[in-house]
Amino acid sequence: MVTIKEIAKQSGFSPATVSRLLNGDPTFSVREETRRKILEVSERLGYESAERQFVAMRDVAVLDAITDDEELNNAYYRELRGVLLDTAQQLHVTLSFHTDIDTLIGNANQFDGFISIGPKLFPYDDLKRLHEALPHGVFIDVNPAPNMFDSVQPDLPQTILDALDQAMARGMHRIGFIGGDGRMMGNHEYPEDIRTMAYRNWTERLGLDTDGLMFVGGPISVDNGRALGEQVVERLRDDMPECFIVTTDSLAVGVLQAFAKEGVMVPRDVELISINNQSISRYTSPSLTTYAIDQRALARTALHTLSDAISYDTEVKQHTLLSTSLVVRDSFMPASEG
């Protein structure tokens, strides 16, 4: 079994220095060359410590890419920002927020790495410049440059399958879908949102009829949800599916408003399953059954992923998917167990 003393001897540093670094002492600061040398030796020797959980970082930048669009849509990312701050404080990591990518690039030498939050899309050339200046970064909730940066995201394709399973367990066969536009990944634009792709894939595999039941397009906003809800009523008023899966709570709020205005009652006439579990979902009428995204797990995983990337300076990028959990309220009721 490899010991701290062996690592200290081969790396040329004291056992105390090695121990404090490998065990993530938050009060301990060392030069980058020292950190890298110790970690290289420990990895080469196959050192494993049950105590080692987090290698302390100096300063971490946050690319705060929250756009100036709708208030409710931004609420999710503002909540995520607060959770990231709390989590970093617990791990004794200092965060510095930047809203402009050029400013971050200009100050890159001040930081060990960065974490990005928010839905704003950056040009691929800007991401390449960022990678050259600050190679270690983790994107939360999106994956815009998978060959350059790590990412931590909720497993939305699995969430869509889970929602379909919940509806089918109730004996539902006509399960509709309401969602927004897709996103960029690298130089390529998704032909449609990843949740829409998952819905198409799984409904085909499961033999579900989706003809005329998909309402997709436009931004993720309450206003667009209202517009999509109006389209649903116009086309399907007398032939509603048993359930709709809606890709975000902000869209679902607009859908509920449109349905209520047109006299379509949820859950009497159609049931809704949403995603995100934002605070507003408790106060809609009816309250939304929605899949919760664990923001604390996103923040914690992002910080640990960044720590690993900085520590080992590997070219291999990590893309972590975290599961979601259904929060049952009034808009959809799962089949009773047992």
N, C-alpha and C positions, 0 to 999 in steps of 0.2 A: 504494500500500500504506500503510495507516494505521500510524503509528509511536507509540511511547510518548510522544514529545515532543508530538505533536498532542493526544493524550488529556490529557496534563498541562496543556497550554495551555487547552483548553476546559473542563476540570474545575476548574482553579484550584489544582492541587496540584503538588508537585515531581515531576519525572521519577522520582526515586528512590522516592518513595512509591507512585506508579503501578506501577512495575516490580515492587516487592516484593509488592504486593497481587495483581496479575494473575498473577504466577508462583508464588503460593501459598507465600511464605516463612513457614515454621512459627514463626519467632521474631518475626514482625511482627504487632503489634496496633494497630488503628485504631478510631476511633469509628464507629458504625453509619452515621451520616450520610455520613462520608467514604467508607466502603466502597460505599454505595449510589450515591453521586454518580459515583464513578469507573467503576463497572460499568455504570451507565446510559449514560454518555458512550461507553465502549468498545463497548457493544452497538450504540448508535445509529450509530457510525462504522464498524461492521463489522469491528472488530479481531479477528483470529484469531492465536493464538500456539501454535506446536507445543509450546512449553515449558509452557504453562498446563495443569495437570492438576487442581489442587485449590486452592480459595480457603480459606485458613485460617479456622477457626471458633474462637470464644473457649471457651465451655463448652457441652457437650451433655448433656442429661438422658437417662437411660435409664429408661423405664417397664418395670420388671422384672416382667412379668405371668406369672411361672411359678407355677402353682397347686400346692397341697399334695396332689396326687393321687399316683398310683403312681410309685415310684422310677424304673423303667425308662423310662416315658414322659417323665419330666422330664429324663432324662439327655441327650436330644437338645438341649433348651433350655439346660441347663447348659453343654454343650459350645459351643453357639452364643454364650452369654454370654462364655465365655473367649476365643473367636475374635474377638468384637467388641472386647473389651478390648485384645487384642494388635494388632488392625488400627488401632484408634484411637491407640494408643501410637506406632505407626509413622508415623502422620500428624500426630503432636503435638497430638492432640485430647484434652481432659480430659473424662472421663465421670463423671457423678454418678448413682447408682442410686436409684430410688424404687419402692416396691412399692404405694404408695397414690396413686390419681389425684388425690385432694383435696390431698394434700401437694405434689404436683407443680404443681398449679394455684396453690397458695398461694405457691410459690417461683418462678413462671414468669419473673419479671423478671431472674432470675440467669442465664438460659440463652438461647442463640441459637435452639435448637430441641430436639427430642427424637427418640429412636428407641425403638420398642417391640418387645419380644420376649416370647414366651410365648403359651400358648393361652387364657389367661383372657379371658372375654368381658365387655366393659364396656357398661353401658347407653348407649343412643344419646344421651340427654340429657347424660350425663357427658362423652361425646366432644365434644358441641357446646360445653360449658363449657370443655373443654380447648382447643378450637380458638380460642375467643375470647381465652383467656389466652396461648396459645402456638400461633400459627397454622401454624408450620412443623414438621412431624413426618413420620416414615417408619415404617411398620409392616413388620416382617420376618416373612415366612411366612404372614401373614394380610392381609385387606383389609377391615376392618370399616366404614370410612367413606370410600369412594372419592371423594366429592365434597369432602372436607375435608382429607385427608392423602394423601401419597404412599405407595407400597408396593413392596416387592421380595419376590418369591415364586418358589419353584421351579415350573416349568411342569408341574404334575401332570396336567392333561388330556393333554398330549403324552406324558408318561411312560406313562400307561395305554395310549395307542395304540402306543407303542414296545414295551411288554410284549406286547400282542396280536400285533404283527408278529413278535416273536421266537418266540412260541408257534406261530403259523401257519407260519413258516418251517420249523418242525420237522414240519409236516403235521398239527398239532393243530387240531381243529374244536370240541371241547367244552372251553371254557375258562371255569372258574368264577371267582367273585369273593367276597372276604371283606373287609368294611369296617365302619367305625363310623358314628356319627351325623354330621349336617351341622353347619354353623356359621351365625352371624348375619352379615349384611352390611347396615349401616345399620339402617333400621327393619324390614328384611325377613329372614326366616329362609330359608336354602336349604332346599328341600323334601328334599334329600339332599346328602350330601357331594359336593364337586366331582369327586372321583375316581369316585364311583358314577355321577354324571351322565355323565361322560366314557365310562365303561364301557358304560352303556345306549346312549348315542348311537353309539359306534363299533361295537359288536357288531351293532346294527340295520343300520347302513350297510354293514357287511362281511358281512351275511347269516349271522351265527353264531347257533347255537341256545343260548339261555341259560335255557331253561325249567327251573326247579328248581335252578339253579346259583348263585343269588345268596343270600348270607347276610350281611345288613347290619343294624346296629343296636347301640346301646349305646356306652359310652365307648371311647376308644383306650387299651387296657390289656391286660396279659398275661391277667388274669382273664377279661376279656370275650373275648379271643382263644380262650382255653380253652373257654369256653361255646359260642362259635360253632363251634369245631372239633368239639365233641361233637354239635352239631346236624347238622353235615355227615355225621358217621359214622352217626348215627341214621337219616338220610334216604337216604344214598347209599352205604352200606357196600359193596353189591354192584354199584354202578353209578357209580363215581367218574369224574369228568371226567379228561382227560389232564393238566390243569394248573389251579392256582388262582393268581390274582393277589391278593395280600394288601396292604392299603393302607399298613401300617406294620410295621416290624420288631417292635415290642412286641406287636402282634396276632399276628404270625407265630410268635413264641416260644410263645404260648399255644396256637396251632393245632398246632404240632409236638408239644407236650406231650400234647394231647388225642389226636392221631393215634397217638402212640407207646403210650399207655395202652390204646388199643383195637386195637392190632396192625396199624394202617395204616402202611406203610413208605414214607417219602419218601427217594429219588425213585422207588422201585420201583413203588408203586401209584398215586402221583400226584405231580406235581412242583409246586414253589412258586416264585413270583417275588414278592419283597417290595420295599418302598420305604423309604429313609432311610439305609441303610448305617451303622447305629450299631455301636459296637464289639462289642456282644454278638453280632452276626450272624456273626462269625468263629468263635464258640465254641459255637454250637448244634450239635445232632446230628440231621441233617446240618447243615453250615454253610450259611447262607442266600445264595442268589443274590439280589442286591438292587440297586436303583438308588440311586446315591450322589448326595446333595445337597451341593453345594460350599458349605460354610458360610463359607469365606473370601470367596468371590465374593459371597455374600449380604451379609456385613458391609461389604465394600469398596464395593459398589454402593449400599448404604444410606447410607453416609457421604458419598459423592459426590453422591447424589441430594439429601440434606439440604443440602449445601454449595451446590448449584445453586439450590435453593428459597430459601435465605436470601439468596444473592447477588442474584438477580433478582426476588425477591418477586412471583412470577407467580401468577395465579389458576389456571393450568392445572396439573392434578395428573398426576404420572407414575406409571404402574403397570408395573413391569418384571418380566418372566418370564425365569428362567434355566433353561437346559437341565440335564438330569440324565444320568448315565452308568451303564451296567450294569456291576456288579462280579460276575464269574462265580465261583461256588463250587459246592457240591455239590447243592443242592436243585433246580437247573435247569441244564441244559447247552444252550447255543444250538447251532443248526445250524453245522456246520463250514463255514468259508469256502473257496471254491475247490474 
